[in-house]
Amino acid sequence: MSPIQTTWHHIRRSPFQSLIAAIAMFLSFFFISTFVIINSGLSTVLKYFETKPEITLFLKDGLDTATVENLQKDLSSYQGIKEITFISKEKALTIYKEQNKNNPLLTEMVTASILPASFEITVSEPEVLEKIYQNYSTKTNIIDEIIYQKDIITSLLNWTNATRQIGFAIIIIIASISFLTMITIIGMKITNRKDEIKISRLLGASSFYVKKPFLLEGIIYGLVGSIFGFLFSFLLALIFQKSINSFFQPIDFINLNINFCLILLFAEIITGTLLGFIASWIGAKRYIKF
């Protein structure tokens, strides 16, 4: 019987143990794929905000035209200003209605009088934002609130770092459990076939020959787990892509680029194969002492 046939025979004779090993590898690579997709989306969001430096000054109600015009002239005097856009109360209402056109309950009670006018300032030099913020944060007689891009980026960075740390921790824990599960299951299978292995050794089979089916079995678990883990994660991303990207407009949070997906799949197959081989090799080395 060839090593491949022997491996298939081992899998068939203990289907529940084989299923547990495959599921453990599947869960590991499902979480890895999901984490990589989420991490890619978070990086895209950060890059979007970092490349669009902007600050918004919301004005107090009741300011006369001259005060608003003087404020705009003062803002224009800063170096590095790319664009200054004045959003009147009426225009703010139009924007609000457009953003919530699919939810009439949010628009029917809103009027232009309750929305603030504002200046949206885009700059080519991000450091200018800090100067504008420092200069106008104390002018509470004309400025009601300042939305500073730096605050958004800092918050996003904190959330991104926290998500990455939690994701890494989950992956390490699940991968470790899968790895130990593989070693244990391979060890159990070797123990169940101890007599067969002894007979093979007495008949002249080398140590590597009797270990080979168990090594192949570990590789199969890693290969199957990595492929199906990726495919399940990819399928979920495909299903929820439209709704998630709609929420993050105009950013494509989930971008299932074919090259990205192929590289991720290839990397996971290589990792799964190595992980399965190493786990089964450790199990075989530990339990085959003859």
MOHU-V740091 format. One record per pair of residues at least 6 apart in sequence whose C-alpha atoms are under 8 Angstrom apart, sorted by sequence separation. I is the first residue (numbers start at 1). J is the second residue. D is the distance in Angstrom with one decimal. If there is no record, write none. Layout:
i: (I;I)
j: (J;J)
d: (D;D)
This chain:
i: (100;101;123;137;201;245;11;100;136;245;76;137;245;75;137;201;244;245;97;200;244;96;72;133;197;241;241;133;93;237;93;238;93;129;92;90;93;89;92;89;92;92;89;89;88;89;186;88;87;88;86;87;86;87;186;86;87;85;86;84;85;230;84;85;182;84;83;84;227;230;82;83;226;81;82;83;81;82;227;81;82;226;227;80;81;226;80;81;80;223;226;81;222;225;80;79;222;223;78;222;223;222;221;222;219;220;222;223;219;222;61;218;219;221;222;60;61;219;220;59;60;75;219;58;59;218;219;58;59;218;58;59;57;58;215;216;218;219;56;57;215;218;56;57;217;56;55;56;215;54;55;214;215;54;55;214;54;53;54;215;52;53;211;214;53;53;53;211;55;54;53;211;63;60;60;59;60;207;59;60;58;59;57;58;59;57;58;57;58;57;201;56;57;55;56;55;56;198;55;54;55;182;186;190;54;53;179;183;187;191;179;182;183;186;187;190;182;186;190;180;183;184;187;49;179;183;187;182;50;49;46;46;46;43;42;39;39;35;32;31;28;28;27;28;25;28;24;25;24;21;24;21;21;21;18;17;14;10;25;29;30;33;25;28;29;33;26;27;28;30;31;22;26;30;34;21;22;25;26;29;30;33;34;24;25;26;28;29;33;22;23;26;27;30;31;18;22;26;30;48;25;3;7;11;45;6;7;44;44;45;3;4;7;8;44;3;7;41;42;4;41;3;40;41;40;41;38;38;37;33;29;29;25)
j: (106;107;129;143;207;251;18;107;143;252;84;145;253;84;146;210;253;254;107;210;254;107;84;146;210;254;255;148;110;254;111;256;112;148;112;112;115;112;115;113;116;117;115;116;116;117;214;117;117;118;117;118;118;119;218;119;120;119;120;119;120;265;120;121;218;121;121;122;265;268;121;122;265;121;122;123;122;123;268;123;124;268;269;123;124;269;124;125;125;269;272;128;269;272;128;128;271;272;128;272;273;273;273;274;272;273;275;276;273;276;116;273;274;276;277;116;117;275;276;116;117;132;276;116;117;276;277;117;118;277;118;119;118;119;276;277;279;280;118;119;277;280;119;120;280;120;120;121;280;120;121;280;281;121;122;281;122;122;123;284;122;123;281;284;124;125;126;284;129;129;129;288;142;141;142;142;143;290;143;144;143;144;143;144;145;144;145;145;146;146;290;146;147;146;147;147;148;290;148;148;149;276;280;284;149;149;275;279;283;287;276;279;280;283;284;287;280;284;288;279;282;283;286;149;279;283;287;283;153;153;153;156;157;160;160;160;164;167;171;171;171;174;174;175;175;178;177;178;178;178;181;181;182;185;185;185;189;189;221;225;226;229;222;225;226;230;224;225;226;228;229;221;225;229;233;221;222;225;226;229;230;233;234;225;226;227;229;230;234;224;225;228;229;232;233;221;225;229;233;251;229;209;213;217;251;213;214;251;252;253;212;213;216;217;253;213;217;252;253;216;253;216;253;254;254;255;253;254;254;264;268;272;272)
d: (6.8;7.7;7.4;7.4;7.3;6.6;5.8;6.9;7.1;5.2;7.6;7.9;5.5;8.0;7.1;7.8;7.0;6.5;6.0;7.4;7.4;7.8;7.8;7.4;6.4;5.8;8.0;7.3;7.8;7.1;6.8;7.8;5.3;7.6;7.2;5.3;6.9;5.2;6.7;6.7;7.5;7.0;5.7;5.8;7.6;4.9;6.8;4.6;5.5;6.6;7.6;5.1;5.9;6.0;7.8;4.6;7.4;5.6;6.5;6.6;5.1;6.5;5.8;6.4;7.3;4.6;5.8;6.5;7.1;7.8;7.6;5.1;7.9;7.3;5.4;6.7;6.4;4.6;7.5;4.5;5.7;5.7;6.5;5.6;6.3;5.5;5.3;7.7;5.4;5.8;5.5;7.9;7.6;7.2;6.7;7.4;8.0;5.5;7.6;4.2;5.3;4.9;8.0;7.6;7.5;7.4;6.5;7.8;5.0;4.6;6.8;7.9;7.2;6.3;7.8;7.1;7.8;7.7;7.4;6.2;7.8;8.0;4.7;6.2;5.6;4.4;5.0;6.0;5.4;5.3;4.3;7.9;5.4;6.6;7.9;7.3;6.9;7.9;6.7;5.1;5.7;5.1;5.6;6.6;7.6;4.5;6.1;6.1;5.3;7.1;5.4;6.3;5.9;5.6;6.7;7.8;4.5;6.0;6.4;7.7;7.4;6.0;7.9;7.0;7.3;7.8;5.7;6.2;6.6;7.2;7.6;7.9;7.3;7.2;5.2;5.8;5.5;7.7;4.7;5.0;6.0;5.2;6.6;5.5;7.2;7.6;5.2;6.2;6.1;4.8;7.6;5.7;6.6;7.2;5.1;5.8;6.6;7.1;4.7;6.9;5.7;7.4;6.1;7.3;5.5;6.3;7.3;5.2;5.2;7.2;7.7;5.9;5.8;5.7;6.6;6.7;6.7;6.9;7.3;7.5;6.6;6.9;7.7;7.5;6.0;4.7;5.9;7.9;7.0;6.7;6.7;6.8;7.3;8.0;6.4;7.8;7.0;6.3;6.4;6.5;6.7;5.7;7.5;5.4;7.7;7.0;7.7;5.9;4.9;7.3;7.4;6.6;5.7;7.1;7.8;6.4;8.0;7.8;6.8;6.8;7.6;7.3;6.0;8.0;5.3;5.7;7.5;7.6;8.0;7.8;7.8;5.0;3.9;4.0;5.7;6.5;7.3;4.7;6.0;4.9;5.7;6.1;8.0;7.6;6.7;8.0;7.5;6.3;7.7;6.9;6.8;6.3;6.4;6.8;7.9;7.9;5.6;4.7;5.7;7.4;7.9;8.0;4.7;7.6;6.7;6.1;6.6;7.5;7.7;7.0;6.5;6.6;6.6;7.9;6.7;5.2;5.8;7.5;7.1;7.4;4.3;8.0;7.7;5.8;7.8;7.6;7.9;7.6;6.9;7.6;7.1;7.9;7.6)
